[in-house]
Amino acid sequence: MGAGLIGVLLAVLVAGFNEHVTEIDLPDLGGALGIGYDNGTWLTAIYEACNVSAMAFAPWCAATFSLRRFTITVTGLLALLAAFAPFMPDLDCLYILRAVQGLAGGSLPPMLMSVALRYLPPKIKIYGLGAYALSATCGPNLATPLAALCFETFGWQSVFWEPIPLCLASMALVFYGIPQDPLRLERFRQFNWSGLLLGFPAISMIVIALMQGDRLDWFQSSLIWDLTVCGIAFFALFLVNEWSHPLPFFKIQMLRNRNLSFSLIALAMVLVLAVANVDLPSRYLAELQSYRPWQTAPLMLALAIPQLVALPLVAALCNFRQVDCRWVMALGLLLMAGSVYAGTFVTSDWYRGNFYWLQAMQVLGQPMAVIPILMIATLTLAPTDGPFVSGMFNMVKGFANAIAAGILSFLFTWREHLHSNILLDHYGASRFLLSDLTRNDMQLASTVHQQATVMAIADSNWIMIGIALGLLVLLTLIPSRVYPPSAPAAAKLKTASSIPSTSLSSPSLAR
């Protein structure tokens, strides 16, 4: 079973790498393929929309066709499409290919959580959740170094081809390590067609609105307005349908469990913080220091590689019955908040080396936040609820990436424009004081852009601090304590009965 888990983890990591290909190397790929910036952003948006949508419906497919058969199929499809990607005859064909790739890539993360919940014995189940956390925290940070290495070493085609060898290795491990379940085609008799026809376009429209909102000036664009309104309306109807359908994709009634509801909210907020930790330094280095992706890669590796050690250590810590995972999560949130607080002191003199000590806090903070979230969500539920939890969790995970992209783009643009206007107003009011510093308008524009960018990044970090502290407050109020699966039977009974909210300061924790 260990080989099977490694195989699924490898497939999920590869899907994550492929997700960021067109985003990271967009200028270079645009030059090679003759694609403008605006058209290139649609490659990312379309992939992301299909990616998130597939996460919601993949658990049903795995239960119907078997987890092993479905995982091998979508992993093979991901590799096959990667092989043909550089040879698409026109942009429309490349759009279609990336959409299907998004469906294949988005189908894989739910399989990793399903393997961890279904097949792993209780004593190591938390390590399986740690492997899932690896795909959420470490995996995205490896995308930049890998894409940069492929492009700089082997050319632009290799950026599309890099998933192929890893997909083949993953398929072999899954075939060897995952048991083969029988086909359950009778499930098609109760297939939730209304849920699919409502949910898929709803999720896709919301994700595209978030990904394209800043570029199209949000609700000043009729397209963003239409996508948002229609997406929300369709999603509301989707939730109503899921509540009453006999074989739903999501079991909405499970949200009565306060631990699960808290975990979904917490996962989204923590992933927004994690994305900000990558996006803001990368944006700073690219815009102010003119770094290319391969020059930013060491910073990403400094966060990703140590987590290969930190995640198992945090999982081992949470596997002790004496350790309340809520306290671990609280410490992780404080470390993440401390990291973004340090980022508020950014100046125009910073370079890559200044960000390493910020990343050091994130190395421990991210695993300490994510693994307890997974424990709080999954360890009070019945095994039969696994597919529903997997679908909801992974859809929220995908939404969080799109929300983070939208929020950060909006914050940065808003604050950068605000600070630019303020600086220009000051310049206009006291031009004689700056006449020695600005010999021409070009130098003035560069100086204003530089300082406005620094202040916009600092402001964005302050918003991230607010998100971290807000989640810390929710942690003290909503979730009840859970025990690791290897805890004694008495502890498990206590966990199962602990549905009412218990704060971190409650006397019951002292016992």
C-alpha positions in Angstrom: 0.0 0.0 0.0 2.9 2.3 0.5 3.8 2.1 -3.2 0.3 2.9 -4.1 0.2 6.0 -1.9 3.5 7.2 -3.3 2.2 6.6 -6.8 -0.9 8.7 -6.2 1.1 11.4 -4.4 3.5 11.6 -7.4 0.5 11.9 -9.8 -0.9 14.7 -7.7 2.4 16.6 -7.5 2.7 16.2 -11.3 -0.8 17.6 -11.8 0.2 20.6 -9.6 3.3 21.2 -11.6 1.3 21.1 -14.8 -1.2 23.5 -13.4 1.3 26.3 -13.1 3.2 25.8 -16.4 1.5 28.5 -18.4 1.3 30.9 -15.5 5.1 30.7 -14.6 6.5 30.7 -18.2 3.8 32.7 -19.9 6.1 35.4 -21.4 8.5 32.8 -22.8 5.7 30.4 -24.0 3.9 33.4 -25.5 7.0 34.3 -27.5 7.5 30.7 -28.7 3.9 30.1 -29.6 3.1 33.6 -30.9 0.5 34.2 -28.1 -0.2 37.6 -26.6 -0.5 38.2 -22.9 -4.3 38.4 -22.8 -4.8 35.2 -24.8 -2.2 33.5 -22.7 -4.0 34.3 -19.4 -7.0 32.3 -20.8 -4.8 29.2 -21.0 -4.3 29.4 -17.2 -8.0 30.4 -16.5 -9.5 27.6 -18.6 -7.2 25.0 -17.1 -8.0 26.2 -13.5 -11.7 26.2 -14.1 -11.7 22.6 -15.4 -9.2 21.6 -12.7 -11.4 22.8 -9.8 -14.6 21.5 -11.4 -13.2 18.0 -11.8 -12.2 17.9 -8.1 -15.9 18.0 -7.2 -17.0 15.0 -9.3 -13.9 12.8 -9.4 -14.7 10.9 -6.1 -18.0 9.6 -7.7 -16.0 8.4 -10.8 -13.5 6.6 -8.5 -16.3 4.8 -6.6 -17.9 3.8 -9.9 -14.9 2.7 -12.0 -12.6 1.8 -9.0 -9.9 4.0 -7.6 -7.0 2.2 -9.2 -8.5 2.1 -12.7 -9.7 5.7 -12.6 -6.3 7.0 -11.2 -4.3 5.2 -13.9 -6.6 6.4 -16.7 -6.6 10.1 -15.8 -2.8 10.0 -15.1 -2.2 8.5 -18.5 -4.5 11.1 -20.1 -2.5 13.8 -18.5 0.7 12.4 -19.9 -0.7 11.8 -23.4 -2.0 15.4 -23.7 1.3 16.7 -22.5 3.0 15.0 -25.4 0.8 16.7 -28.0 0.6 20.1 -26.3 3.5 21.8 -28.3 2.1 20.7 -31.6 -1.3 22.2 -31.5 -2.1 23.9 -34.8 -3.8 26.9 -33.3 -4.7 28.6 -30.1 -8.3 27.2 -30.0 -6.9 23.7 -30.1 -4.5 24.5 -27.3 -7.4 25.9 -25.2 -9.3 22.6 -25.6 -6.2 20.5 -24.8 -5.6 22.5 -21.6 -9.2 22.2 -20.6 -9.1 18.4 -20.9 -5.8 18.4 -19.1 -7.4 20.4 -16.3 -10.1 17.8 -16.0 -7.5 15.0 -15.7 -5.3 16.9 -13.3 -8.1 18.0 -11.1 -9.3 14.4 -10.8 -6.1 13.3 -9.0 -6.0 15.2 -5.6 -9.3 13.6 -4.4 -7.7 10.2 -5.0 -4.8 10.9 -2.7 -7.2 11.8 0.2 -9.3 8.7 -0.6 -6.3 6.4 -0.4 -5.1 7.9 2.9 -8.6 7.6 4.5 -9.5 4.2 3.1 -6.4 2.0 2.9 -3.9 3.2 5.5 -4.0 1.5 9.0 -4.8 3.7 11.9 -1.3 4.0 13.2 -0.1 5.7 10.0 -3.3 7.3 8.8 -2.0 10.8 9.9 1.1 10.3 7.7 -1.2 9.8 4.8 -2.9 13.1 5.6 0.6 14.5 5.8 1.2 13.3 2.2 -2.0 15.1 1.1 -0.7 18.2 2.9 2.5 17.9 0.9 0.5 18.3 -2.3 -1.1 21.5 -0.9 2.0 23.2 0.6 5.2 21.7 -0.9 4.0 20.8 -4.3 3.0 24.2 -5.6 6.4 25.6 -4.5 8.2 23.0 -6.7 6.4 24.1 -9.8 8.5 27.2 -10.4 11.9 25.5 -10.1 10.9 22.6 -12.2 9.4 24.8 -15.0 12.4 27.1 -14.9 14.8 24.2 -15.1 13.0 22.6 -18.0 12.8 25.8 -20.0 16.3 26.9 -19.4 17.9 23.5 -20.0 15.7 21.7 -22.6 13.7 24.4 -24.3 10.1 25.6 -24.2 8.6 22.2 -25.4 9.9 20.5 -22.3 7.8 22.8 -20.1 4.8 20.8 -21.5 6.6 17.5 -21.5 7.9 17.4 -17.9 4.9 15.5 -16.6 5.4 12.5 -18.9 8.1 10.5 -17.1 6.7 11.2 -13.7 3.2 10.1 -14.9 4.5 6.8 -16.2 6.2 6.1 -12.8 3.1 7.0 -11.0 0.9 4.7 -13.1 3.3 1.7 -12.4 3.2 2.4 -8.7 -0.6 2.7 -8.6 -1.0 -0.5 -10.6 1.3 -2.3 -8.2 0.1 -0.8 -4.9 -3.6 -0.1 -5.1 -6.1 -3.0 -4.8 -8.5 -3.4 -7.8 -12.1 -2.9 -6.9 -14.9 -4.2 -9.1 -16.8 -2.0 -11.5 -20.0 -0.5 -10.1 -21.8 0.6 -13.2 -25.2 0.2 -11.6 -24.5 3.6 -10.0 -25.3 5.2 -13.4 -29.0 4.3 -12.7 -29.0 7.0 -10.1 -26.5 9.3 -11.7 -26.9 12.9 -10.5 -27.3 14.6 -13.9 -28.9 17.7 -12.5 -25.9 18.1 -10.1 -23.4 17.8 -12.9 -25.3 20.2 -15.2 -25.6 22.8 -12.5 -22.3 22.3 -10.6 -19.8 22.1 -13.4 -20.7 25.4 -15.1 -21.2 27.1 -11.8 -17.7 26.2 -10.5 -16.2 27.0 -13.9 -17.8 30.4 -14.2 -16.8 31.5 -10.6 -13.2 30.4 -11.1 -12.9 32.2 -14.4 -14.3 35.3 -12.9 -11.7 35.2 -10.1 -8.8 34.4 -12.5 -9.7 37.1 -15.1 -11.3 39.7 -12.8 -8.3 41.9 -12.2 -7.2 41.9 -15.8 -10.7 43.0 -17.0 -11.3 45.5 -14.1 -13.7 43.3 -12.2 -17.3 44.5 -12.4 -16.5 47.2 -14.9 -16.5 44.3 -17.3 -19.9 42.8 -18.4 -18.2 39.4 -18.8 -17.1 39.3 -15.2 -20.4 40.5 -14.0 -22.3 37.9 -16.0 -20.0 35.1 -15.0 -20.2 36.0 -11.3 -24.0 36.4 -11.2 -24.7 33.2 -13.2 -22.1 31.3 -11.4 -23.5 32.1 -7.9 -27.0 31.4 -9.0 -26.1 28.0 -10.6 -24.1 27.1 -7.5 -27.0 27.9 -5.2 -29.2 25.6 -7.3 -26.5 23.0 -7.2 -26.4 23.0 -3.4 -30.2 22.7 -3.2 -30.1 19.8 -5.6 -27.3 18.1 -3.6 -29.4 18.4 -0.4 -32.2 16.3 -1.8 -30.6 14.0 -4.3 -30.4 10.3 -3.3 -26.8 9.9 -4.7 -25.3 13.4 -4.4 -21.8 14.4 -5.2 -21.7 16.4 -1.9 -23.6 15.4 1.2 -24.5 18.9 2.4 -26.0 17.6 5.6 -22.4 16.8 6.8 -21.8 20.6 7.2 -23.8 20.3 10.4 -20.6 18.9 11.9 -18.9 22.0 13.2 -15.5 20.4 12.9 -16.0 19.8 9.1 -17.4 23.2 8.5 -14.6 24.9 10.3 -12.0 22.8 8.5 -13.3 23.8 5.1 -13.2 27.5 6.0 -9.8 27.1 7.6 -8.3 25.3 4.6 -9.4 28.0 2.3 -7.9 30.7 4.5 -4.6 28.9 5.1 -4.1 28.2 1.4 -4.7 31.9 0.7 -1.9 32.7 3.1 0.3 30.1 1.5 -0.3 31.4 -2.0 0.4 35.0 -0.8 3.7 33.8 0.7 4.8 32.7 -2.8 3.1 35.3 -4.9 4.2 38.5 -3.1 7.9 37.8 -3.0 7.9 36.5 -6.6 6.0 39.6 -7.7 8.5 41.8 -5.8 11.5 40.2 -7.3 10.1 40.1 -10.8 8.9 43.8 -10.9 11.6 45.5 -8.8 14.7 43.3 -9.3 13.8 42.0 -12.8 14.2 38.3 -11.7 13.3 35.6 -14.1 11.6 32.4 -12.9 14.9 30.5 -12.6 16.3 33.2 -10.4 13.3 33.0 -8.1 13.5 29.2 -8.0 16.0 29.0 -5.1 13.5 30.9 -2.9 10.8 28.4 -3.7 13.1 25.5 -3.1 14.0 26.9 0.3 10.3 26.6 1.3 9.5 23.3 -0.5 12.5 21.0 0.3 12.6 21.4 4.1 8.9 20.6 4.2 9.7 17.1 3.1 11.2 16.7 6.6 8.8 19.1 8.4 5.6 17.4 7.3 6.4 13.9 8.7 7.7 15.5 11.9 4.5 17.5 12.4 2.4 14.3 11.5 4.4 12.4 14.1 3.8 15.1 16.7 0.0 15.1 16.1 0.0 11.3 16.3 0.6 11.5 20.1 -2.7 11.3 22.1 -1.3 13.9 24.6 -0.9 16.5 21.8 -4.0 18.6 21.0 -3.8 19.3 17.3 -5.6 22.6 17.8 -2.6 23.9 19.7 -0.4 22.8 16.9 -2.5 24.6 14.4 -2.5 27.8 16.6 1.3 27.8 16.7 1.4 27.2 12.9 -0.9 30.2 12.3 1.3 32.4 14.6 4.3 31.4 12.6 2.6 32.2 9.3 1.4 35.5 10.7 4.9 36.3 11.9 6.3 35.6 8.4 3.9 38.0 6.7 4.4 40.6 9.4 8.1 40.5 8.7 7.1 41.0 5.1 5.5 44.4 5.9 9.0 45.8 6.5 9.9 45.3 2.8 11.9 48.1 1.1 13.1 48.7 -2.4 16.6 47.5 -1.3 15.5 43.9 -0.6 16.7 41.1 -2.7 16.2 37.3 -2.7 18.3 36.8 0.4 16.0 39.0 2.5 13.1 36.6 2.0 14.8 33.4 3.2 14.2 34.1 6.9 10.5 34.7 6.1 10.3 31.4 4.4 11.9 29.7 7.4 8.9 30.5 9.5 6.6 29.2 6.7 8.5 25.9 6.5 7.1 24.9 10.0 4.0 27.1 9.9 2.3 25.7 6.9 2.5 22.0 7.9 1.5 22.8 11.5 -1.6 24.6 10.1 -2.7 22.1 7.4 -2.2 18.7 9.1 -4.4 19.7 12.1 -7.1 21.0 9.7 -7.2 17.6 8.0 -7.4 15.8 11.3 -10.2 18.0 12.6 -12.1 17.4 9.4 -11.7 13.6 8.9 -11.2 11.9 12.3 -14.8 12.4 13.5 -16.5 11.1 10.4 -17.5 7.6 9.4 -15.4 5.8 6.7 -18.4 5.9 4.3 -18.2 9.7 4.4 -14.7 9.6 2.8 -15.7 10.3 -0.8 -18.0 13.2 0.2 -15.3 14.7 2.4 -12.7 14.3 -0.4 -14.9 16.0 -3.0 -15.7 19.0 -0.7 -12.2 19.4 0.6 -10.5 19.3 -2.8 -13.1 21.6 -4.4 -12.4 24.1 -1.6 -8.7 23.6 -2.1 -9.1 24.5 -5.8 -11.4 27.4 -5.1 -8.8 28.7 -2.5 -6.1 29.0 -5.2 -8.5 30.9 -7.5 -9.7 33.1 -4.6 -6.1 33.8 -3.6 -5.2 34.8 -7.1 -8.2 37.1 -7.3 -7.7 38.7 -3.9 -3.9 39.2 -4.3 -4.3 40.7 -7.8 -7.1 43.0 -6.6 -5.2 44.1 -3.5 -1.9 44.7 -5.3 -3.6 46.7 -8.2 -5.7 48.7 -5.8 -3.0 49.6 -3.4 -0.4 50.2 -6.1 -2.7 52.7 -7.9 -3.6 54.4 -4.6 0.1 54.9 -3.6 1.1 56.0 -7.1 -1.6 58.7 -7.1 -0.5 59.8 -3.6 3.1 60.0 -4.6 2.4 61.9 -7.8 0.2 64.3 -5.8 3.1 65.0 -3.4 5.4 65.4 -6.4 3.1 67.9 -8.0 2.8 69.9 -4.7 6.5 70.0 -4.1 8.2 69.6 -7.4 10.9 72.0 -6.6 12.1 69.7 -3.8 12.4 66.7 -6.2 13.9 68.5 -9.1 17.3 67.2 -8.3 16.1 63.6 -8.0 14.0 63.3 -11.1 15.8 64.5 -14.3 13.0 63.4 -16.5 9.5 62.0 -16.6 10.8 58.5 -17.3 12.9 58.5 -14.1 10.0 59.8 -12.1 7.7 57.1 -13.4 10.2 54.4 -12.5 10.7 55.9 -9.0 7.0 56.2 -8.3 6.3 52.6 -9.6 9.1 51.2 -7.5 7.9 52.8 -4.3 4.2 52.2 -5.0 5.0 48.5 -5.6 6.8 48.2 -2.3 4.0 49.8 -0.3 1.4 47.7 -2.1 3.2 44.5 -1.1 3.5 45.7 2.5 -0.3 46.5 2.5 -1.1 43.1 1.1 0.9 41.5 3.9 -1.1 43.4 6.5 -4.3 41.9 5.0 -2.8 38.5 5.3 -2.0 39.1 9.0 -5.7 39.9 9.5 -6.7 36.6 7.8 -4.3 34.6 10.0 -5.5 36.3 13.2 -9.2 35.9 12.2 -8.7 32.2 11.7 -6.9 32.0 15.1 -10.0 33.5 16.7 -12.3 30.9 14.9 -10.0 28.1 16.1 -10.6 29.1 19.7 -14.4 29.1 19.2 -15.6 26.4 16.8 -13.8 23.0 16.6 -13.8 20.4 19.2 -10.7 18.3 20.0 -10.0 15.1 18.0 -7.6 12.3 18.8 -5.3 10.5 16.4 -6.6 7.2 15.0 -4.0 5.2 17.0 -5.4 6.6 20.3 -7.0 4.1 22.7 -10.6 3.1 22.3 -11.7 5.3 25.2 -10.2 8.3 23.5 -12.0 7.4 20.2 -15.3 7.3 22.0 -14.7 10.7 23.5 -13.8 12.0 20.0 -17.0 10.6 18.4 -19.1 12.3 21.1 -17.4 15.7 21.0 -19.6 17.4 18.4 -20.4 20.5 20.5 -17.9 23.3 20.3 -15.1 23.4 22.8 -12.7 26.3 23.0 -9.0 26.0 23.5 -9.3 27.4 26.9 -12.0 25.0 28.1 -11.3 23.0 31.3 -12.0 19.7 29.4 -8.7 20.1 27.6 -6.7 20.1 30.9 -8.1 16.7 31.6 
